[in-house]
Amino acid sequence: MKSYDLIGDIHGQADELTQLLELLSYKKTNNIWQHQNRKVIFLGDFIDRGAQQREVIDIVRPMVENGFALSVMGNHEYNAIAYFTENDKGGHYREHNEKNIKQHKAFLKAYEKHPEEYRDVIEWFKTLPLWLDLEGLRVIHACWDFDLIKKIGKSLEDGILKKSSDKSTIEFRAIETLLKGKEIPLPDGQIFYDKDDNPRDHIRIKFWQKDAKTYKDLFIGPSDALQYIPDTPVEKDYSVSYPSNDKPLFVGHYWMEGEIKPLTENITCIDYSVAKEGGKLVAYRWDGEQKIKKSNFIFVNRVS
């Protein structure tokens, strides 16, 4: 069985990525970071937010293309593809509105003087799989939903992009869940504001939480938003089943804070908010164990 080092969301923080690779004993040979006995698995979300957008891609892409790393697609790569790709209505699959331009600002600026390189990076993003089901472990950016995974292809090259832009399709629901997390509506038209000050009438939930009873129990998101989430019972069953005796599952996406530890015995998130001040870039060193070990997490603090 192979040994992997799983690395969480990077978001344009190349200095931290370099530090983490060095800490994991990867070395740069022929301008490519590599390890003699191990591979990296990236959890996606290479782009947006940080100041080193191109630098991150210049590290990650050669590793993947030369067999020293694997990667899944993050929601930010998906959004970048949709923002770039024209639809049949004279627009783009992701609207060029103020909110979306703001989210992509760092990525767009990094490539604004390099249009061919920008196009090429988008084409590379399209090759990233939506999930990995490997010997001994599974990897997905946000949420493993067996039912949705069975119903769609593994790659955007299977025609998913066009279908997933239509909110009435299973492809839309699949992308929203697999890459962005399971969401449920708040009761009685209630809203809260996310970290980018966008109003939300749905909350992202801890799909791994088996004993949650209320909206507040289920909510995962900015800690300062928790006060706006109702502490009332959730009447409908929104759970996503991932058996406790199944392969370990690795996700990113959730902007975790505080102590780095598994979510359950066989599920862990390795996104610890390196994109914001005080965050960390986290890796998990996996050697075939079927129960996630707290001692196998390795991290570097945000430096810039």
Secondary structure as a PSIPRED ss2 file (coil, helix, strand):
# PSIPRED VFORMAT (PSIPRED V4.0)

   1 M C   1.000  0.000  0.000
   2 K C   1.000  0.000  0.000
   3 S C   1.000  0.000  0.000
   4 Y E   0.000  0.000  1.000
   5 D E   0.000  0.000  1.000
   6 L E   0.000  0.000  1.000
   7 I E   0.000  0.000  1.000
   8 G C   1.000  0.000  0.000
   9 D C   1.000  0.000  0.000
  10 I C   1.000  0.000  0.000
  11 H C   1.000  0.000  0.000
  12 G C   1.000  0.000  0.000
  13 Q C   1.000  0.000  0.000
  14 A H   0.000  1.000  0.000
  15 D H   0.000  1.000  0.000
  16 E H   0.000  1.000  0.000
  17 L H   0.000  1.000  0.000
  18 T H   0.000  1.000  0.000
  19 Q H   0.000  1.000  0.000
  20 L H   0.000  1.000  0.000
  21 L H   0.000  1.000  0.000
  22 E H   0.000  1.000  0.000
  23 L H   0.000  1.000  0.000
  24 L C   1.000  0.000  0.000
  25 S C   1.000  0.000  0.000
  26 Y C   1.000  0.000  0.000
  27 K E   0.000  0.000  1.000
  28 K E   0.000  0.000  1.000
  29 T E   0.000  0.000  1.000
  30 N C   1.000  0.000  0.000
  31 N C   1.000  0.000  0.000
  32 I E   0.000  0.000  1.000
  33 W E   0.000  0.000  1.000
  34 Q E   0.000  0.000  1.000
  35 H C   1.000  0.000  0.000
  36 Q C   1.000  0.000  0.000
  37 N C   1.000  0.000  0.000
  38 R C   1.000  0.000  0.000
  39 K E   0.000  0.000  1.000
  40 V E   0.000  0.000  1.000
  41 I E   0.000  0.000  1.000
  42 F E   0.000  0.000  1.000
  43 L C   1.000  0.000  0.000
  44 G C   1.000  0.000  0.000
  45 D C   1.000  0.000  0.000
  46 F C   1.000  0.000  0.000
  47 I C   1.000  0.000  0.000
  48 D C   1.000  0.000  0.000
  49 R C   1.000  0.000  0.000
  50 G C   1.000  0.000  0.000
  51 A C   1.000  0.000  0.000
  52 Q C   1.000  0.000  0.000
  53 Q H   0.000  1.000  0.000
  54 R H   0.000  1.000  0.000
  55 E H   0.000  1.000  0.000
  56 V H   0.000  1.000  0.000
  57 I H   0.000  1.000  0.000
  58 D H   0.000  1.000  0.000
  59 I H   0.000  1.000  0.000
  60 V H   0.000  1.000  0.000
  61 R H   0.000  1.000  0.000
  62 P H   0.000  1.000  0.000
  63 M H   0.000  1.000  0.000
  64 V H   0.000  1.000  0.000
  65 E H   0.000  1.000  0.000
  66 N C   1.000  0.000  0.000
  67 G C   1.000  0.000  0.000
  68 F C   1.000  0.000  0.000
  69 A E   0.000  0.000  1.000
  70 L E   0.000  0.000  1.000
  71 S E   0.000  0.000  1.000
  72 V C   1.000  0.000  0.000
  73 M C   1.000  0.000  0.000
  74 G C   1.000  0.000  0.000
  75 N H   0.000  1.000  0.000
  76 H H   0.000  1.000  0.000
  77 E H   0.000  1.000  0.000
  78 Y H   0.000  1.000  0.000
  79 N H   0.000  1.000  0.000
  80 A H   0.000  1.000  0.000
  81 I H   0.000  1.000  0.000
  82 A H   0.000  1.000  0.000
  83 Y H   0.000  1.000  0.000
  84 F H   0.000  1.000  0.000
  85 T C   1.000  0.000  0.000
  86 E E   0.000  0.000  1.000
  87 N C   1.000  0.000  0.000
  88 D C   1.000  0.000  0.000
  89 K C   1.000  0.000  0.000
  90 G C   1.000  0.000  0.000
  91 G C   1.000  0.000  0.000
  92 H E   0.000  0.000  1.000
  93 Y C   1.000  0.000  0.000
  94 R C   1.000  0.000  0.000
  95 E C   1.000  0.000  0.000
  96 H C   1.000  0.000  0.000
  97 N C   1.000  0.000  0.000
  98 E H   0.000  1.000  0.000
  99 K H   0.000  1.000  0.000
 100 N H   0.000  1.000  0.000
 101 I H   0.000  1.000  0.000
 102 K H   0.000  1.000  0.000
 103 Q H   0.000  1.000  0.000
 104 H C   1.000  0.000  0.000
 105 K H   0.000  1.000  0.000
 106 A H   0.000  1.000  0.000
 107 F H   0.000  1.000  0.000
 108 L H   0.000  1.000  0.000
 109 K H   0.000  1.000  0.000
 110 A H   0.000  1.000  0.000
 111 Y H   0.000  1.000  0.000
 112 E C   1.000  0.000  0.000
 113 K C   1.000  0.000  0.000
 114 H C   1.000  0.000  0.000
 115 P H   0.000  1.000  0.000
 116 E H   0.000  1.000  0.000
 117 E H   0.000  1.000  0.000
 118 Y H   0.000  1.000  0.000
 119 R H   0.000  1.000  0.000
 120 D H   0.000  1.000  0.000
 121 V H   0.000  1.000  0.000
 122 I H   0.000  1.000  0.000
 123 E H   0.000  1.000  0.000
 124 W H   0.000  1.000  0.000
 125 F H   0.000  1.000  0.000
 126 K H   0.000  1.000  0.000
 127 T C   1.000  0.000  0.000
 128 L C   1.000  0.000  0.000
 129 P C   1.000  0.000  0.000
 130 L C   1.000  0.000  0.000
 131 W E   0.000  0.000  1.000
 132 L E   0.000  0.000  1.000
 133 D E   0.000  0.000  1.000
 134 L E   0.000  0.000  1.000
 135 E C   1.000  0.000  0.000
 136 G C   1.000  0.000  0.000
 137 L E   0.000  0.000  1.000
 138 R E   0.000  0.000  1.000
 139 V E   0.000  0.000  1.000
 140 I E   0.000  0.000  1.000
 141 H C   1.000  0.000  0.000
 142 A C   1.000  0.000  0.000
 143 C C   1.000  0.000  0.000
 144 W C   1.000  0.000  0.000
 145 D C   1.000  0.000  0.000
 146 F H   0.000  1.000  0.000
 147 D H   0.000  1.000  0.000
 148 L H   0.000  1.000  0.000
 149 I H   0.000  1.000  0.000
 150 K H   0.000  1.000  0.000
 151 K H   0.000  1.000  0.000
 152 I C   1.000  0.000  0.000
 153 G C   1.000  0.000  0.000
 154 K C   1.000  0.000  0.000
 155 S C   1.000  0.000  0.000
 156 L H   0.000  1.000  0.000
 157 E H   0.000  1.000  0.000
 158 D H   0.000  1.000  0.000
 159 G C   1.000  0.000  0.000
 160 I H   0.000  1.000  0.000
 161 L H   0.000  1.000  0.000
 162 K H   0.000  1.000  0.000
 163 K H   0.000  1.000  0.000
 164 S H   0.000  1.000  0.000
 165 S C   1.000  0.000  0.000
 166 D C   1.000  0.000  0.000
 167 K C   1.000  0.000  0.000
 168 S C   1.000  0.000  0.000
 169 T C   1.000  0.000  0.000
 170 I H   0.000  1.000  0.000
 171 E H   0.000  1.000  0.000
 172 F H   0.000  1.000  0.000
 173 R H   0.000  1.000  0.000
 174 A H   0.000  1.000  0.000
 175 I H   0.000  1.000  0.000
 176 E H   0.000  1.000  0.000
 177 T H   0.000  1.000  0.000
 178 L H   0.000  1.000  0.000
 179 L H   0.000  1.000  0.000
 180 K H   0.000  1.000  0.000
 181 G C   1.000  0.000  0.000
 182 K C   1.000  0.000  0.000
 183 E E   0.000  0.000  1.000
 184 I E   0.000  0.000  1.000
 185 P E   0.000  0.000  1.000
 186 L C   1.000  0.000  0.000
 187 P H   0.000  1.000  0.000
 188 D H   0.000  1.000  0.000
 189 G H   0.000  1.000  0.000
 190 Q C   1.000  0.000  0.000
 191 I C   1.000  0.000  0.000
 192 F E   0.000  0.000  1.000
 193 Y E   0.000  0.000  1.000
 194 D C   1.000  0.000  0.000
 195 K C   1.000  0.000  0.000
 196 D C   1.000  0.000  0.000
 197 D C   1.000  0.000  0.000
 198 N C   1.000  0.000  0.000
 199 P E   0.000  0.000  1.000
 200 R E   0.000  0.000  1.000
 201 D C   1.000  0.000  0.000
 202 H E   0.000  0.000  1.000
 203 I E   0.000  0.000  1.000
 204 R E   0.000  0.000  1.000
 205 I E   0.000  0.000  1.000
 206 K C   1.000  0.000  0.000
 207 F C   1.000  0.000  0.000
 208 W C   1.000  0.000  0.000
 209 Q C   1.000  0.000  0.000
 210 K C   1.000  0.000  0.000
 211 D C   1.000  0.000  0.000
 212 A C   1.000  0.000  0.000
 213 K C   1.000  0.000  0.000
 214 T E   0.000  0.000  1.000
 215 Y H   0.000  1.000  0.000
 216 K H   0.000  1.000  0.000
 217 D H   0.000  1.000  0.000
 218 L H   0.000  1.000  0.000
 219 F E   0.000  0.000  1.000
 220 I C   1.000  0.000  0.000
 221 G C   1.000  0.000  0.000
 222 P C   1.000  0.000  0.000
 223 S H   0.000  1.000  0.000
 224 D H   0.000  1.000  0.000
 225 A H   0.000  1.000  0.000
 226 L H   0.000  1.000  0.000
 227 Q H   0.000  1.000  0.000
 228 Y H   0.000  1.000  0.000
 229 I C   1.000  0.000  0.000
 230 P C   1.000  0.000  0.000
 231 D C   1.000  0.000  0.000
 232 T C   1.000  0.000  0.000
 233 P E   0.000  0.000  1.000
 234 V C   1.000  0.000  0.000
 235 E C   1.000  0.000  0.000
 236 K C   1.000  0.000  0.000
 237 D C   1.000  0.000  0.000
 238 Y C   1.000  0.000  0.000
 239 S C   1.000  0.000  0.000
 240 V C   1.000  0.000  0.000
 241 S C   1.000  0.000  0.000
 242 Y C   1.000  0.000  0.000
 243 P C   1.000  0.000  0.000
 244 S C   1.000  0.000  0.000
 245 N C   1.000  0.000  0.000
 246 D C   1.000  0.000  0.000
 247 K C   1.000  0.000  0.000
 248 P C   1.000  0.000  0.000
 249 L E   0.000  0.000  1.000
 250 F E   0.000  0.000  1.000
 251 V E   0.000  0.000  1.000
 252 G C   1.000  0.000  0.000
 253 H C   1.000  0.000  0.000
 254 Y C   1.000  0.000  0.000
 255 W C   1.000  0.000  0.000
 256 M C   1.000  0.000  0.000
 257 E C   1.000  0.000  0.000
 258 G C   1.000  0.000  0.000
 259 E C   1.000  0.000  0.000
 260 I C   1.000  0.000  0.000
 261 K C   1.000  0.000  0.000
 262 P C   1.000  0.000  0.000
 263 L C   1.000  0.000  0.000
 264 T C   1.000  0.000  0.000
 265 E C   1.000  0.000  0.000
 266 N C   1.000  0.000  0.000
 267 I E   0.000  0.000  1.000
 268 T E   0.000  0.000  1.000
 269 C E   0.000  0.000  1.000
 270 I C   1.000  0.000  0.000
 271 D E   0.000  0.000  1.000
 272 Y E   0.000  0.000  1.000
 273 S E   0.000  0.000  1.000
 274 V C   1.000  0.000  0.000
 275 A C   1.000  0.000  0.000
 276 K C   1.000  0.000  0.000
 277 E C   1.000  0.000  0.000
 278 G C   1.000  0.000  0.000
 279 G C   1.000  0.000  0.000
 280 K E   0.000  0.000  1.000
 281 L E   0.000  0.000  1.000
 282 V E   0.000  0.000  1.000
 283 A E   0.000  0.000  1.000
 284 Y E   0.000  0.000  1.000
 285 R E   0.000  0.000  1.000
 286 W E   0.000  0.000  1.000
 287 D C   1.000  0.000  0.000
 288 G C   1.000  0.000  0.000
 289 E C   1.000  0.000  0.000
 290 Q C   1.000  0.000  0.000
 291 K C   1.000  0.000  0.000
 292 I C   1.000  0.000  0.000
 293 K C   1.000  0.000  0.000
 294 K H   0.000  1.000  0.000
 295 S H   0.000  1.000  0.000
 296 N H   0.000  1.000  0.000
 297 F E   0.000  0.000  1.000
 298 I E   0.000  0.000  1.000
 299 F E   0.000  0.000  1.000
 300 V E   0.000  0.000  1.000
 301 N E   0.000  0.000  1.000
 302 R C   1.000  0.000  0.000
 303 V C   1.000  0.000  0.000
 304 S C   1.000  0.000  0.000
